[in-house]
């Protein structure tokens, strides 16, 4: 079953395929939300489960019901701490990531062929911005990924 924790791991797997233009390596991507991040791990992605926006009943039988569950995930890309460079330089360093992230996630509409994922699409971003994490502010971008999955929930025998 592909619950929120599994989806976070799948998102990180896709993010690790992005190639950083300046180094030719991949950004660090956490499988789950860390307690801290540090300069040695940057640039990096930290992903957060967002709200469940839809939980529509699709069908049912004597054993269970199926739902289309739609949840937004916030993909936070941290480039460097605020004050680690000139603001305009940091904004310029972030610019290539817009296309790289949209392109990479466009290649995996089912997040690495997960059988429950019906669709996964980036629906928007924050633009270059300042992102906070554990009382530190960073230069970065926040992307919104909408994930639709078909979930089967078994009925209890006590009904």
Number of C-alpha atoms within 10 A of each C-alpha: 10 16 10 15 13 14 21 22 18 18 25 23 17 17 23 18 17 19 16 15 12 7 8 9 12 15 22 21 26 20 18 18 15 11 7 9 17 10 12 8 15 16 18 24 27 22 26 17 18 15 11 14 12 13 16 12 14 13 11 14 9 7 11 12 15 17 17 19 19 21 20 22 24 21 25 22 27 28 24 21 20 17 11 12 11 9 12 9 9 20 17 10 16 20 14 12 18 14 9 17 19 17 13 16 21 14 12 16 18 20 24 14 12 17 12 17 21 17 17 22 19 20 11 13 17 13 14 19 17 18 19 15 15 9 7 12 16 19 24 29 23 22 22 20 23 19 21 23 21 20 19 18 12 13 13 8 6 4 4
